[in-house]
């Protein structure tokens, strides 16, 4: 909206040209910061209203497959969930206000957030309104795949027209594998994997939200760099005109998570639920696909990757040996079973996420 107004009445704003970034007068850095501030305020101001509404309708039922885990989380029973509703609302509101709505990347990112949010909401609704533990694994996976394919086909149509747009690029930019139409399958895998990774990490108060702040901050920077021709050339990363606009969405995600964390920090007043974790993870995956930075996604989202691998290894090892590697998976539950305080686990995971994000940005100079 603001982007359209600036272009419509830009002739009267020439004296403000010094605040523009990149190659156009879109005031990208300013709009990214304002998107973060807007989404924070939306989440923070409307949080109490949303929590009161959720208390009356959607309360978490502590009912995992582990009796000990249920015991450890007994105090969390009946906590309002589906708090991801105001995360999604905050990101979309800020994106609509400050983003360039004519930009295909912005359009696709908004669709990713909205559709994966709806899928997560359905899963949470089933969990709360029935005796089931949400959608079955097959149902959720099928839903993610359908959404992933739709977005991937749409993205392929844009990326296929751009140099390196559908190439798989190695960690240091030396190994390049042209994917061609196989990009669609690869992109779907990335979207499904990242959405599930964040979902698995969302098990302790503030854990996923805090880690997402650092991951989204890193992608805000990467989006700006990939959309700036001179900076992209200097760092030897793929340049994609218009990709800088994704920084507005990732800035909005940072703000929304900060606002949500205000109420989700220990002891949590509200839980994110799949309504928030699925779209947040999918947006990270989408950003990596646009910027052709899947290798850096593994590093930036290292906490989510390790959490996912811990579940895969635990299940596989148990099926093979009938013994467990961890006391309980995902990994954060292992430390909880070991007796560590919840906040100690969460803060240490935050520190790890912050260090990984910094390392990923620093690694750009190694290319």
N, C-alpha and C positions, 0 to 999 in steps of 0.2 A: 504494500500500500504506500508506504513512505517512499520507496524506490520510484514508483510511478509518479508521485507528486514532484519529486526532485527533478525527474526528466521533463515533466510537463511544464514546470516553472523554473527550470534550471538557469535560464538566461538572467534571472534576477538574483541568482545566488553566486555569480562568478567571483565575487569578492571573498567567498568562503572556499574557493577552490583549493586552498592550502591544506584543508583537512581531508581531502580525498586520498585514497590509497590505491595502489595498483595502477591500472591504465585508464580507468573511467571515473566519472564524477558520481560514484555511488556511495561514497563515504563509508566504505566497508568496515574499517576498524571501529568507527563510531557506532555504526548500526549493530555490529557484533556485541559491543559492550552494552548498548542499550537493550539488545535482545536478552542478554544475560540478566540485566537489572529488571526488565519487565517480567520475565518468567519467574524470577525470584519473588518479586512482589505479588504476582498472581498466586503462586503456590503458598507463600507465607501469609498473605492477607485472607485468602479464601480457604486456607487449610483448616482453621477451626470450624468454619461452616460445613465444610466437606466431612470433617471427622464426626461432627454431631449427626449429620445425615447418615453416614455410614454406620454409626453406632446403632441406629434404629433398624438397620436393614442387613448389614453385612459384617458379621463378627467371625473372627477366625476360630476354627475348631481344631484344637491340637489333637491330631490323629494321624501320626506317622506309623510306619511299619515297625518302629523300634519302641518297645515299652519304656526303656530307659530314657530315650530321647523325649518321649511324651512326659515323663516324670520331670526331667530337667526343664522342660518348657511349660510346665503346668501353670505357672503364674501368668503366662501369656494368653491363656485360654480366654476367649470372648473379646480379644482386642480387635477393634475395627480393622478390616482389611480392604483391599481394592483401592488403596490410597494412590495407586498408579493413575487413577482417573484424573486427579488434579495435576499430576506430573505431565500426562499427555495433554491436558487442556492448556497448561502453562506453555509447553513447547509449541503447540500449534498456534496459540494466541500470539506469542512473540514472533513466530515465523511469519504469520500473516501480516503482522504490523510492520516488521522491519525487513523482511526478505524481499527479494526480487521475484515476484510471483510469475513472471514470464520466463524465468530460468527453469529449464527441464529438471535440473538437479534438485532445486527447491521443491518443485511439484512432486517429484518422486519421493523425496525424503518425508514430506508431509503425509503422503499416502502410506509409506512404510510405518510411520509412527501411529497413524490412525488405525490402519487395518490390523497390525499386530497387537495394538491396544485392545481392539474389539475381540480378537481371538483370546487374548489373556483374560479379558473380562468374562467371556463365556466359560472359560476354565474355572475361574474363581467362583462364578455363579453356581456352577454345577457342584463344586466342592461345598459351598455354603448351604445351598437349598436342598441338597440330597445327602444321602449317607455315603456317597462315593467320595473318592479323594481327587475329584476333578475329572477332566476328560481322561480317557485311557491314553496310554502312551501312543498307540497307533492313531487315535483320533487327533491328538495334538500334533503329532508329526505330520500327518496328512494335511492338516490345516496350514501348518508352517510351510510345507512344500508347495501347496497351491499358491499361497501368497508369494512365496519366494520365486516361483516360476513366472508369475505375472510381472512382478517387479523386474526380474532378471531379463525377460524378453524386452520390456520397455527400455531398460538401461542399455541393453545390447544395441538397440536401434540408434542410440545416441553415441555410445562408445565406439561402435564399429566404423564411424566416419572420422575418427580422430587417431592420430599417430600413437601407437602403443596402447590404444584404448582397450583392447581385449587381449593384451599380452600378459602372461604371467612373468613377473619380474623378480629376480632373486634378491636376497637380502642386501647385497651391495651393488645391485644394478648391472652386474656383468652377465649373468645367465638370464636369457629372455626366451620364453616359450610361447609362440603364437597359439592362442587357443581357438580362434575362429568362433564358430557357432557353439563349440563346447564351453564357451564362456558362460552360457546360460545355465548349464548343469553346475559348473564351478561356483557361479554366483549364488545359486540356490543353496548349495552346500554351505557356503560362508554365512548366508543369512540365517539359515536354520541352526548352524553351529553356534554362532555368537548369541542368538536369542536364548538358546538352551543353556549356554555357559553362564550368562548373567542370572538366568532363572535358578540354576543350581547354587549359585553363590548367595542368593537372597535367603539366608537361613538364620542370621543373627541381626539384632537391632543395629541398623546403620551400616552393615557390612557392604552390601551391594551398592547402596547409594553413595557412600564415601569413595569406593573404588571407581565408580562411574564418573565422579567429579574429575578425578585425575586423568582418566582415559579420554573423556570428552574434551578436557582442556588441551591434551596433546593433539587431538584431531582438529580442534579449532585452529591451532598453529599450523598443522599440516595442510589444512584446507586453504588457508591464506597463502602459504608458500607455493602450493601447486597451482593456484590461480593467478600468481604474480609471475609474469614471464621472466623478468630479470632474476628474481630470487630462485625460480625453478632451474634456470640455466646455470646459475652460480652453484647450486647444490647438486646439480646433475640428477634431478628428479623429473618425472614426466610433468609437462605443462598442459593443463586443461583449461581453456578459456571458460570462465563462469564457475569453475570449481570453488573459487573463493567464497561464493555465496553460501556454500555449505557451512562455512565458519559461523554464519549467523545462526544456523540451526543447532550447531554444536555449542555455541555460546548460550543459546536458549536452554539447551540440555544441562549445562553447568549450573545456570541459575535455578532451573526447576529442581535439580537435585539438592542444591543448597537449601532452597525453601522447604523441600520435603524433609530433608535431614533435620531441620529444626524440630520436627514433630516425631521423627523416626529414630532419633538417637536414644540411647539406653536411659531409662526404660521406655520403650516405644509407645507412643499414643496411637499410632496407626501403622499398618504394614503396607508395603508396596503391592504385594501380590503379583500374580502373573500379568495383571493389567498394566503394571509398570515395568516389570523386568523384561518381558518379551519385546516390547517396542524399543526399549533402551538398548538392549543387546542387538536388535536388528538394525538400529540406526548406526551403531558402531560398525557393523559388518558392511552396511551400505556405503558408509564413508570410505572404508578401506577399498571397496570395489571401484568406486569412482576415481579415487586417487591412485589406484594400482599399488596399494601399500599393504597387501595381505600379510607380507612377511613382518612388517612393523606392527600389524594388528596382533600377531602372536606375542610380540614383546610388550606392547602397550597393554594388552588385555591378558598379560601373563597370569594374573590371579585367577581370572575366569578359565583360562586354559588348564591350569593346574587343578582347579576344582573339578572340572569336567573329567580330566584324565584320572583323578583319584576315584571317581565313581566307576569309570570304565575298568580300571585295573582291579578295583575291589570286587566288582561283579564277576569279571573274567577269572580272577584268581580263585574266588570261592567256588565257582562252577567246576574248576579244574581240580582243586585240592581239598575243597570243603573247609578251607581255613581262610581267615581274613588277614589282609595286610594292615589295615587300619582298624582302630576300635569301632569307628563308624564313619561312613562317607556321607557327603563330601568332606574334604579335608578339614574344614573348620569344625565339624562335629567330632573329629578325632581329638582335637585339642580340648573341646568341651568335655568329652568323656574322660580325658586325662585329668581334669580338675582345674584347668585354667579358667580364670574369670572371663566372662563374655566380653567385657570391654577391653581386656588385655589382648584377646584374640583379634577383635575388630581393629583396634588401633595399629597392631602389628601388620595386619593385612593392608590397612591404609598406607602405612609407611612403605611397604613393599610395592604397592600400586604406584605411589608417587615416584619412587626410585626407578621403576620400570619405564614410566612415562618420560622422565628426564633422560634416561639412557637412550630411549628410542629417538628423541629429538636430537640428542648429541650425536647419535650414530649417523645422521645425515651427512656429516662432514667426512665420514669414512668412505663415501662413495667415490 
